[in-house]
Amino acid sequence: MTVRRVMPIVQSDAMQGNRDFYGLLGFEEVMNHGWIMTLASPSTPAAQLSFMTSDETAPVMPDMSVEVDDVDAAYAVMRDSGAEIVHPLTDEEWGVRRFFVRDPNGRVVNVLSHR
């Protein structure tokens, strides 16, 4: 399994303020669903930040996202290890397949692949 990118997710209601502030550092909006917005560096597209008011399709808000090339394999590894699956493997309408798992620090990790 290959990790494609890792991105922090910051809980925030200040979407425009975040867009403006991080825009000063060169980040540009690449996704906005209203409840989650992702900003990326145009020169290094995998360098990303997400801001989320709440997760609209899951029971908890994740602390970070890890994009992998094979989310089904990642799910099997985590499940078989006994890690706590917080949100089951799910196909989302915006084109990702994802699940949430809790890390040893209690943080919730959104593990995903694009379909």
Secondary structure as UniProt FT lines:
FT   STRAND          3..11
FT   HELIX           15..23
FT   TURN            24..26
FT   STRAND          28..32
FT   STRAND          36..40
FT   TURN            45..46
FT   STRAND          48..52
FT   TURN            56..57
FT   STRAND          64..68
FT   HELIX           71..81
FT   STRAND          85..91
FT   TURN            93..94
FT   STRAND          96..102
FT   TURN            104..105
FT   STRAND          108..114
//
